[in-house]
Amino acid sequence: MLMRHSHPELQFTHILPYGAVIHERGVQFVVFSRHATQMRLLLYDRVEDREPAEIIEFDRDSDRWGDIWSVFVSGVGAGQLYHLQADGPFEPSQGHRFDGKARLIDPYAKALAGCFQPSDDGVLRPPKCVVVDDHFDWEGDRHIRRDFSESVIYEMHVKGFTASPTSRVQHPGSYLGVIEKIPYLKELGVTAVELMPVHEFPILGFHGQPAERPNYWGYDPMAFFAPHRGYGVDSAPGSQVIEFKQMVKALHEAGIEVILDVVFNHTCEGNERGPTLSFKGLENSVYYMLEQDKSHYKNYSGCGNTINGNHPIVREMIFHCLRHWVHNYHIDGFRFDLASILSRDRNGHLVPSPPLVETIGEDPLLADTKIIAEAWDAAGAYQVGSFGDHRWAEWNGRYRDDVRRFWRGDVGLLGAMATRMSGSSDLYEHGGRPPYCSINFVTSHDGFTLNDMVSYRDKHNFANGEENRDGDNNNLSENYGVEGPTNRRLIDELRLRQIKNQLATLLLSQGVPMIVAGDEIRRTQRGNNNAYCQDNDISWFDWRLAKKNAELLRFARTLIHFRRHQPTVRRRTYLTGAPAHGDRFPDVSWYSPVGTAVDWQHDQAMICLLMPPSKEDDPEGTGRAVMFLMNSSPFGREFILPPVAKEYEWKLLVDTAERQPFDAYPDGDGPPLPASGRLTLPDRSFCCYVADH
């Protein structure tokens, strides 16, 4: 092993940016640490090497500028493997956890290579950092910049989408595997994929052994600037960078935007009992929120620690990270996991106009991106309807709960359903935020799949190894007589109808719909509502279901196609209940099943009539009148059209009580309404009719 000191006469004065930056004659390594007394750079020749080939000492006088350590190393370039190492005080009560033996991941590393290596000397050997050349031939690719109101989001796991042998792709479980399934996504009609975490997280345990419960979902970040190496095909260090860019480029060519689920709320270093891998060993008291006794960590994430997002240094890192993904990877947007943590100051208090939230919303390089908040955290903060300004959209948890309860048959939900389907103006309009700030969803990765929500009353998480204690107990689900799979035809038909009801509601509501991958083909997790550690067929997309449940897939495609071509159901402004300019009828009106005033408190059925939007929402004038008939009761109901509806020639779009091919008419040209203006809807069913205006 060779150890050498940096030589001032060979230095270049490249103090910023942070990380490993390639220059003509070598690489500049730049890292922040305020309390380190010495910094070292460990260089490796091969991924499997347990010991560095060379150690370079930063010179405290010539290689330190304020709190920034910067050294230029000549003769190295792209592909170079490295760690950092920092001496300093180990004084937990003061917030310092320096360990001069620890090998540290560069917080700005653009790629990692390898896994944790077995340790027999007590020194953790984390994956190695890789010097990356950002050059890539995008061939003119740019962000798609689709209007948010026109989006249909598809939440998916990169590996799980093609990991199953049923995918029959050449590169299963990878970025390249996603490329092979783009034709499916195009035919389905979604406009954006929201990828569950793709920034680096541990594959193996901290000592090089398979983890007892692997973090399959990826909510265990280790390096925010680096795409996850586990989804790459080529094993060469840094190759995942190229493959990730190839995936984004291919999705863009298909007209599909890429949104990343980012986890700026905690890291895999855990609490005071966790390992020192990066941030702890460089400046623990800056990167994390600490208790008054600074030897312990605040835990608003539920994962052991909380990133100190509103500290200026950390805020700068997150800011640079987002710009990195947008500029170098052409990412179209971000969904911020447990985003309420970004609203907490350094003491953990929720504050108005938090600096980081404002910075993200105002940054000019992010101006073309979509930014979405999961507006709550694990410590009780719930900011749905009040997170950020008009730049911020939110996962609308109120939408999820109200739609589930309505179709489960709960009484007194008509008013809530009308509000949710109209864009949740109660949550967003008062802040000057448009309907597309509401990301509507019924299911997400966290919880039951749509199939399981109508097949299980209770969670079944025993496979997670926590004796079924993990996961939410309040699922607002129903099994309709049998827990889990059944051969009873009537129960299964009812379940299919309820799936269609909720898909139809989701895709015909104002706001932006988000579908979980596989809900369109009845993917099941066998009742597991917290499959974070299930890297197996419990979580993977079973492609055989696309054929088995072709009826539901066709139904979903019909609704997505209709939504994308009908501005009536994806307005940029709120419905008012008053006539639009030059129109005789209100833009939206609600009626009881017999065409009279709605009994909001006690009924379980209603009619909704939507008029085409104004030129602001429909400049090309393609909007059609749309009518919903909804019955969530366990009994059939007769519906009588209100007088205004009788002035139109209505054609059926979807009827959830029918089976293929009579359940969905892709051109909206199904059977007309009965001339009498009367029809009966079976129990728990939904009809949508359309008419030219």
C-alpha positions in Angstrom: 0.0 0.0 0.0 1.4 3.4 -1.0 0.7 6.5 1.1 1.6 9.9 -0.2 0.7 13.5 0.7 -0.7 16.0 -1.7 1.8 18.3 -3.3 0.8 22.0 -3.4 2.8 22.7 -6.5 0.7 20.2 -8.4 -2.6 21.6 -7.1 -5.4 23.1 -9.1 -7.6 25.5 -7.3 -10.9 23.7 -8.1 -12.6 24.1 -4.7 -16.1 23.4 -5.9 -18.3 21.5 -6.8 -18.3 18.8 -4.3 -17.5 15.1 -5.0 -15.1 13.7 -7.6 -14.8 16.0 -10.6 -12.8 15.0 -13.6 -10.4 17.5 -15.1 -7.9 17.2 -18.0 -5.0 15.9 -15.9 -6.8 14.1 -13.1 -9.6 14.3 -10.6 -10.4 16.8 -7.9 -11.9 15.3 -4.7 -13.9 17.8 -2.7 -15.7 17.1 0.6 -17.2 19.2 3.4 -16.3 18.6 7.1 -16.2 21.3 9.8 -14.7 19.3 12.7 -12.5 16.8 11.0 -8.8 17.1 12.0 -7.5 15.1 9.1 -8.9 13.8 5.8 -7.7 10.9 3.7 -8.5 9.6 0.3 -8.4 5.8 -0.2 -7.9 4.7 -3.8 -8.6 1.1 -5.0 -7.7 -0.8 -8.1 -10.5 -3.4 -8.2 -14.0 -3.7 -6.7 -13.1 -6.8 -4.8 -10.0 -5.3 -3.1 -10.4 -5.2 0.6 -7.5 -2.8 1.1 -6.7 0.4 -0.8 -3.8 0.5 -3.3 -3.0 4.0 -2.3 -3.8 6.5 0.5 -3.5 10.2 -0.1 -3.4 12.6 2.9 -5.1 15.9 2.5 -2.7 18.7 3.6 -4.4 20.7 6.3 -2.8 23.9 5.1 -3.0 23.7 1.4 -6.0 21.3 0.9 -8.5 23.0 3.2 -10.5 26.1 2.3 -12.7 27.0 5.3 -14.7 23.8 5.9 -14.0 22.3 2.5 -11.3 19.8 1.9 -10.1 19.6 -1.7 -7.3 17.6 -3.3 -6.3 17.1 -6.9 -5.0 13.7 -7.9 -3.2 13.5 -11.2 -3.2 10.4 -13.4 -6.7 9.1 -12.4 -10.0 9.4 -14.2 -13.4 7.8 -14.8 -13.8 4.4 -13.2 -11.4 5.2 -10.3 -12.6 3.6 -7.0 -12.3 5.4 -3.7 -13.4 6.0 -0.1 -12.9 8.9 2.2 -11.6 8.6 5.8 -11.7 11.4 8.4 -10.1 11.8 11.8 -11.8 13.9 14.4 -13.5 13.9 17.8 -15.6 11.0 19.0 -17.8 12.9 21.4 -21.4 11.7 21.0 -22.7 14.1 23.7 -21.4 16.9 21.5 -22.8 15.3 18.3 -19.4 14.2 17.0 -18.9 10.6 15.8 -15.7 10.6 13.9 -13.9 7.3 13.4 -10.5 7.4 11.8 -10.7 3.8 10.7 -14.1 4.0 9.1 -14.2 3.9 5.3 -16.7 6.5 4.2 -18.9 6.9 1.1 -18.6 10.4 -0.4 -22.0 12.1 0.0 -21.7 13.4 -3.5 -20.6 10.1 -5.1 -22.2 9.6 -8.5 -22.0 5.8 -8.5 -21.1 3.0 -6.1 -19.5 -0.4 -7.0 -19.7 -3.7 -5.2 -21.4 -4.5 -1.8 -20.4 -4.5 1.8 -17.4 -6.8 2.2 -17.1 -9.2 5.1 -15.2 -7.6 8.0 -13.0 -9.5 10.4 -11.2 -6.5 11.8 -14.2 -4.4 12.9 -13.8 -2.0 10.1 -16.8 -1.8 7.8 -16.1 -2.0 4.1 -19.0 -0.3 2.3 -19.4 -0.3 -1.4 -16.8 1.8 -3.1 -17.4 5.2 -4.7 -16.8 5.5 -8.5 -15.5 8.5 -10.4 -18.0 9.1 -13.1 -17.8 10.8 -16.5 -21.2 12.4 -17.0 -21.0 12.5 -20.8 -23.8 10.7 -22.6 -25.1 11.1 -26.1 -28.7 12.1 -25.5 -29.3 12.6 -29.2 -31.3 15.8 -28.6 -33.5 14.3 -25.8 -35.0 16.9 -23.5 -37.7 16.9 -20.8 -41.1 16.2 -22.1 -42.7 19.1 -20.2 -46.2 17.6 -20.3 -48.8 19.7 -18.6 -49.4 18.3 -15.1 -53.2 18.2 -15.7 -52.7 15.8 -18.6 -50.7 13.3 -16.6 -51.5 9.7 -15.7 -48.9 8.4 -13.3 -47.8 4.8 -13.0 -46.0 3.9 -9.7 -43.6 1.0 -10.3 -40.5 -0.7 -8.9 -37.7 -1.0 -11.4 -36.7 -4.5 -10.4 -40.1 -5.8 -9.6 -41.5 -4.8 -12.9 -39.5 -7.4 -14.8 -37.8 -9.6 -12.2 -40.3 -12.4 -12.6 -39.5 -15.2 -15.1 -43.0 -14.5 -16.5 -41.7 -11.2 -17.9 -39.6 -13.1 -20.5 -37.2 -10.1 -21.0 -33.6 -10.5 -21.8 -32.5 -8.4 -18.8 -34.9 -9.1 -15.9 -35.0 -6.8 -12.9 -33.0 -4.0 -14.5 -33.2 -0.6 -16.1 -32.7 -2.3 -19.4 -35.6 -4.7 -18.6 -37.9 -1.7 -18.2 -37.0 -0.7 -21.8 -38.2 -4.0 -23.0 -41.6 -3.4 -21.5 -42.1 0.1 -22.8 -44.6 -1.2 -25.5 -46.9 -2.4 -22.6 -46.7 1.0 -20.9 -47.5 2.8 -24.2 -50.5 0.5 -24.9 -51.7 1.0 -21.3 -51.6 4.8 -22.0 -49.8 6.1 -18.9 -47.9 9.3 -19.4 -45.3 9.0 -16.5 -43.6 6.3 -14.5 -43.0 7.1 -10.9 -40.0 4.9 -9.9 -39.7 3.7 -6.4 -36.2 4.7 -5.0 -33.4 4.3 -7.4 -30.7 6.1 -5.5 -28.2 3.9 -3.8 -29.2 1.7 -0.9 -27.6 -1.5 0.6 -28.0 -4.8 -1.2 -26.3 -6.9 1.4 -26.1 -6.4 5.1 -23.4 -4.1 6.7 -21.0 -7.1 7.2 -21.3 -8.5 3.7 -24.0 -11.1 4.5 -27.6 -11.3 3.1 -29.8 -9.1 5.2 -32.4 -10.8 7.3 -35.1 -8.6 5.9 -33.7 -6.9 2.8 -35.0 -3.4 1.9 -36.5 -4.4 -1.4 -38.4 -1.1 -1.7 -35.2 0.9 -1.5 -36.3 3.4 1.2 -32.9 3.1 2.9 -30.7 5.6 1.2 -26.9 5.4 1.2 -25.8 7.8 -1.7 -28.3 10.3 -3.1 -26.5 11.2 -6.3 -25.9 7.6 -7.4 -28.3 5.3 -9.4 -28.7 1.9 -7.7 -26.1 -0.5 -8.9 -28.4 -3.5 -8.2 -30.6 -2.6 -11.2 -27.7 -2.6 -13.6 -26.8 -5.4 -16.0 -23.1 -4.7 -16.7 -21.0 -5.2 -13.6 -18.3 -2.7 -14.6 -18.1 0.1 -12.1 -20.3 3.0 -13.1 -22.1 1.1 -15.9 -25.4 1.6 -14.1 -25.1 5.3 -14.9 -25.2 4.6 -18.6 -28.0 2.0 -18.4 -30.1 4.3 -16.3 -29.7 7.1 -18.9 -30.6 4.6 -21.7 -33.8 3.8 -19.8 -34.8 7.5 -19.4 -34.0 8.2 -23.0 -36.1 5.3 -24.2 -39.0 6.2 -22.0 -38.9 9.8 -23.4 -38.8 8.5 -26.9 -42.1 6.7 -26.1 -43.6 10.0 -24.7 -43.3 8.8 -21.0 -42.0 11.0 -18.3 -39.8 9.7 -15.5 -40.5 10.8 -11.9 -38.2 9.7 -9.1 -39.3 8.8 -5.6 -36.6 10.5 -3.5 -35.9 9.9 0.2 -34.4 13.0 1.8 -35.7 12.2 5.2 -33.3 9.6 6.6 -30.3 7.4 5.7 -29.3 3.8 6.3 -26.9 4.8 9.0 -29.7 4.5 11.5 -29.5 5.7 15.1 -26.7 5.7 17.6 -26.4 1.9 17.3 -26.1 2.1 13.5 -23.0 2.0 11.4 -20.8 4.9 10.4 -20.8 4.8 6.6 -20.8 8.4 5.3 -22.5 11.3 6.9 -21.9 10.3 10.5 -18.2 10.1 9.9 -17.9 13.4 8.2 -20.1 15.8 10.1 -22.8 14.0 12.1 -24.2 17.1 13.9 -24.8 18.9 10.6 -26.3 16.1 8.5 -28.7 14.8 11.2 -31.3 16.2 13.6 -30.1 15.3 17.1 -31.9 15.3 20.5 -30.9 17.7 23.2 -28.6 15.0 24.4 -26.7 15.0 21.1 -25.8 11.3 21.5 -29.3 10.4 20.3 -31.1 11.1 17.0 -34.5 12.6 16.4 -36.6 10.0 14.6 -39.4 11.7 12.6 -38.8 9.1 9.8 -39.5 6.0 11.8 -36.2 4.7 10.5 -33.8 5.6 13.3 -32.6 9.0 12.2 -33.8 12.2 10.5 -31.9 14.2 7.9 -31.4 17.8 8.9 -32.8 19.2 5.7 -33.1 22.8 6.7 -29.5 23.1 7.8 -27.8 25.3 5.1 -25.2 22.7 4.3 -27.7 19.8 3.9 -30.2 22.1 2.1 -27.4 22.8 -0.4 -26.7 19.1 -0.9 -30.3 18.3 -1.6 -30.6 21.2 -3.9 -27.4 20.1 -5.8 -28.7 16.5 -5.9 -32.0 17.4 -7.5 -30.2 19.5 -10.1 -27.9 16.6 -10.7 -30.8 14.3 -11.6 -32.5 16.8 -13.7 -29.4 18.0 -15.7 -27.5 14.7 -16.0 -30.3 12.2 -16.1 -33.1 14.3 -17.7 -35.5 13.4 -14.9 -39.0 15.0 -15.2 -40.0 15.2 -11.6 -39.7 14.0 -8.0 -42.0 12.6 -5.4 -40.6 13.4 -1.9 -41.0 10.6 0.6 -42.3 11.8 4.0 -42.0 15.3 2.8 -43.3 16.9 6.0 -39.8 16.3 7.4 -38.6 18.9 4.9 -40.9 21.4 6.7 -39.1 20.8 10.1 -36.4 23.2 11.3 -33.2 22.0 12.9 -35.1 21.4 16.2 -37.7 19.4 14.5 -40.5 22.0 14.7 -42.8 22.4 11.7 -42.3 25.9 10.4 -44.2 28.0 7.8 -42.5 28.6 4.5 -39.6 26.2 5.3 -36.4 27.2 3.4 -35.9 23.9 1.6 -39.4 23.6 0.4 -39.2 27.2 -1.0 -35.8 26.5 -2.5 -37.1 23.5 -4.4 -40.2 25.3 -5.6 -38.3 28.4 -6.8 -35.2 26.8 -8.3 -35.0 27.9 -12.0 -33.4 24.6 -13.2 -36.3 22.6 -11.7 -38.9 24.9 -13.2 -40.0 22.3 -15.9 -40.2 19.4 -13.4 -43.1 18.0 -11.4 -42.7 18.1 -7.7 -44.9 16.0 -5.5 -45.0 15.7 -1.7 -46.0 12.8 0.5 -47.3 15.5 2.9 -46.9 13.7 6.2 -44.2 12.0 8.2 -43.9 9.2 10.8 -44.1 11.5 13.8 -47.7 12.7 13.3 -47.3 15.6 10.9 -50.1 15.6 8.3 -50.0 18.5 5.8 -52.3 17.3 3.0 -53.7 20.5 1.5 -51.1 22.8 3.1 -47.7 21.7 1.8 -45.9 24.4 -0.2 -47.3 26.6 -2.9 -48.8 26.0 -6.3 -45.5 24.4 -7.5 -46.1 21.5 -5.1 -48.6 18.7 -5.8 -49.4 16.2 -3.1 -50.3 12.6 -2.6 -54.0 13.2 -1.6 -54.4 10.7 1.3 -57.9 12.1 1.9 -58.9 11.1 -1.6 -57.6 7.5 -1.0 -59.6 7.1 2.2 -62.9 8.7 1.1 -63.0 6.6 -2.1 -62.2 3.4 -0.3 -64.9 4.1 2.3 -67.5 5.0 -0.2 -67.1 1.9 -2.3 -66.9 -0.2 0.8 -70.4 0.9 1.4 -70.0 3.4 4.3 -72.9 5.8 4.6 -72.6 9.5 4.6 -69.8 9.7 2.0 -71.6 11.3 -0.9 -70.5 14.8 0.0 -66.9 13.7 0.4 -67.0 11.8 -2.9 -68.3 14.8 -4.8 -65.5 16.9 -3.4 -62.8 14.4 -4.1 -64.0 13.7 -7.6 -64.2 17.5 -8.3 -60.5 18.0 -7.5 -60.5 18.5 -3.7 -61.1 22.2 -3.7 -61.5 22.1 0.1 -57.8 21.2 0.3 -56.2 23.2 -2.4 -58.3 26.1 -3.7 -57.9 28.3 -0.7 -54.1 28.4 -1.3 -54.4 29.3 -4.9 -53.5 25.8 -6.0 -55.2 24.2 -9.0 -56.9 20.8 -9.2 -53.8 19.1 -10.5 -52.0 19.7 -7.2 -54.1 16.7 -6.0 -52.4 13.5 -6.9 -55.3 11.1 -6.6 -54.7 7.5 -5.7 -56.6 4.6 -4.2 -53.5 2.4 -3.6 -49.8 2.9 -3.5 -46.8 0.6 -2.9 -47.4 1.1 0.8 -50.5 -1.0 1.6 -52.8 -3.5 -0.1 -52.9 -3.8 -3.9 -56.3 -3.0 -5.4 -57.0 -6.7 -5.7 -56.1 -7.4 -2.1 -58.1 -4.4 -0.9 -61.3 -6.2 -2.1 -60.1 -9.6 -1.0 -58.8 -9.2 2.6 -60.2 -7.6 5.7 -57.0 -8.0 7.6 -53.3 -7.8 6.7 -51.3 -11.0 6.4 -47.7 -10.0 6.9 -46.3 -13.1 8.6 -43.8 -13.6 5.7 -42.0 -10.4 6.9 -40.8 -12.1 10.0 -42.4 -9.6 12.5 -45.3 -11.8 13.6 -47.7 -9.6 11.6 -47.1 -6.6 13.8 -45.9 -4.4 11.0 -48.0 -2.6 8.5 -51.2 -0.5 8.9 -54.2 -2.1 10.7 -56.6 0.4 9.2 -56.9 -0.6 5.5 -60.6 0.4 4.8 -60.8 -3.0 3.0 -63.4 -5.7 2.6 -63.3 -9.4 1.6 -67.0 -9.9 0.7 -67.4 -13.2 2.6 -64.1 -15.0 2.1 -60.6 -14.0 3.3 -58.3 -14.2 0.3 -58.6 -16.1 -2.9 -61.9 -17.9 -3.6 -63.6 -20.1 -6.2 -67.0 -18.7 -5.4 -68.1 -17.1 -8.6 -70.4 -14.4 -7.2 -67.8 -13.2 -4.7 -65.1 -13.0 -7.3 -67.5 -11.1 -9.7 -68.2 -8.6 -7.0 -64.5 -8.1 -6.3 -63.9 -7.5 -10.0 -66.8 -5.0 -10.0 -65.3 -3.2 -7.0 -61.9 -3.0 -8.7 -63.5 -1.5 -11.8 -65.5 0.9 -9.6 -62.4 2.3 -8.0 -60.4 2.4 -11.2 -63.3 4.3 -12.9 -63.6 6.7 -10.0 -59.8 7.3 -10.0 -59.5 7.9 -13.8 -62.6 10.1 -14.1 -61.8 12.4 -11.2 -60.5 15.9 -11.5 -56.8 16.0 -10.4 -54.0 13.7 -11.4 -54.5 9.9 -11.1 -51.8 7.6 -9.9 -52.0 3.8 -10.5 -49.8 1.2 -8.9 -48.2 -1.2 -11.3 -50.2 -4.3 -11.6 -53.5 -3.0 -10.3 -54.8 -3.0 -13.8 -54.3 -6.8 -14.0 -55.2 -7.7 -10.3 -51.7 -8.2 -9.0 -51.8 -9.6 -5.5 -49.4 -9.6 -2.6 -51.4 -12.4 -0.8 -52.7 -9.9 1.7 -49.3 -8.5 2.6 -49.8 -4.7 3.1 -46.1 -3.9 3.9 -44.1 -5.9 1.4 -40.9 -3.8 1.9 -38.7 -6.8 2.4 -40.3 -9.2 -0.1 -37.9 -9.4 -3.1 -39.8 -12.3 -4.6 -43.0 -13.2 -6.3 -45.0 -11.6 -3.5 -43.9 -8.2 -4.9 -43.0 -8.9 -8.5 -45.2 -8.2 -11.4 -46.7 -11.4 -12.6 -47.0 -11.0 -16.4 -49.3 -14.0 -16.7 -52.0 -11.9 -15.1 -52.1 -9.6 -18.2 -53.7 -12.5 -20.1 -55.7 -14.0 -17.2 -57.3 -10.6 -16.4 -57.4 -9.2 -19.9 -60.9 -7.9 -19.3 -59.7 -5.6 -16.5 -56.7 -4.5 -18.5 -58.9 -3.5 -21.4 -61.2 -1.7 -19.0 -58.2 0.3 -17.6 -56.9 1.1 -21.1 -60.3 2.4 -22.1 -60.5 4.8 -19.2 -56.9 6.0 -19.6 -57.5 6.6 -23.3 -60.7 8.5 -22.6 -59.1 10.6 -19.9 -56.2 11.6 -22.1 -58.6 12.8 -24.8 -61.3 14.4 -22.7 -60.5 17.7 -21.0 -63.9 17.5 -19.3 -62.4 15.2 -16.7 -59.0 16.9 -16.3 -59.6 20.6 -15.9 -57.0 23.1 -14.9 -59.6 25.1 -13.0 -62.1 24.2 -10.3 -65.7 23.3 -11.0 -68.0 26.1 -9.7 -71.5 24.7 -9.9 -72.4 27.7 -12.1 -72.9 27.9 -15.9 -69.7 28.4 -17.9 -69.6 31.5 -20.1 -72.2 31.2 -22.8 -73.7 27.9 -21.4 -77.2 27.3 -20.1 -76.2 24.7 -17.6 -73.9 24.5 -14.6 -70.4 23.1 -15.2 -71.2 20.4 -12.6 -74.5 19.3 -11.0 -75.3 16.6 -8.6 -78.6 14.7 -8.3 -80.2 11.9 -6.3 -80.8 8.7 -8.1 -84.3 10.0 -9.0 -83.1 13.3 -10.3 -83.8 15.4 -7.3 -81.6 17.1 -4.7 -79.0 14.8 -3.2 -79.4 13.5 0.4 -75.7 14.0 1.2 -75.9 12.4 4.7 -77.8 9.2 4.2 -77.9 8.0 0.6 -75.3 5.8 -1.1 -76.1 6.7 -4.7 -76.0 9.8 -6.9 -75.8 11.2 -10.4 -73.1 13.7 -11.5 -73.4 15.7 -14.7 -70.3 17.5 -16.1 -70.5 20.0 -18.9 -67.6 20.5 -21.3 -65.0 23.0 -20.0 -64.3 26.5 -21.0 -61.7 27.4 -23.7 -59.1 27.8 -20.9 -59.3 24.1 -20.2 -60.4 23.0 -23.7 -58.8 25.3 -26.3 -59.6 22.9 -29.1 -63.2 22.4 -28.1 -63.0 18.6 -27.9 -64.8 18.3 -24.6 -67.9 16.2 -24.3 -70.6 16.1 -21.6 -70.0 13.4 -19.1 -72.5 11.7 -16.7 -71.7 9.4 -13.8 -74.2 7.2 -12.1 -72.9 5.7 -8.9 -74.4 3.1 -6.5 -72.3 1.9 -3.6 -75.2 0.3 -1.7 -75.6 -3.5 -1.5 -78.9 -3.2 -3.3 -79.9 -2.4 -6.9 -81.2 1.1 -7.4 -83.5 2.7 -10.1 -82.1 5.9 -11.6 -84.2 8.6 -13.2 -82.4 11.2 -15.2 -82.8 14.8 -14.3 -84.5 17.0 -16.9 -81.3 18.7 -18.0 -79.7 15.3 -18.8 -82.6 14.4 -21.1 -81.5 17.1 -23.6 -78.5 15.0 -24.6 -78.0 11.8 -26.6 -76.0 9.7 -24.2 -73.8 6.8 -25.2 -72.3 4.3 -22.7 -68.5 4.5 -22.0 -68.2 2.1 -19.1 -70.5 0.0 -17.0 -68.8 -1.9 -14.1 -71.7 -4.3 -13.7 -71.2 -5.8 -17.2 -68.6 -8.2 -18.4 -66.3 -7.9 -21.4 -67.0 -6.6 -24.1 -70.0 -4.8 -22.7 -68.2 -3.2 -19.7 -66.1 -0.7 -21.8 -66.5 1.0 -25.1 -63.1 2.5 -26.1 -64.8 5.0 -28.5 -67.5 6.0 -26.1 -70.1 4.7 -28.5 -71.8 2.1 -26.4 -75.6 1.6 -26.2 -77.7 4.7 -25.7 -79.6 5.4 -22.5 -83.1 4.1 -22.5 -85.6 6.5 -24.1 -87.6 6.5 -20.8 -84.6 8.1 -19.0 -84.8 5.3 -16.4 -82.4 2.5 -15.7 -81.5 0.3 -12.9 -78.0 -0.1 -11.5 -77.1 -3.3 -9.7 -75.5 -3.1 -6.2 -72.1 -1.6 -6.1 -71.8 -0.4 -9.6 -70.8 2.6 -11.7 -71.8 3.8 -15.1 -70.4 6.6 -17.2 -72.2 8.0 -20.2 -70.9 10.6 -22.7 -72.6 13.0 -25.1 -71.6 15.5 -27.7 -72.3 19.1 -26.5 
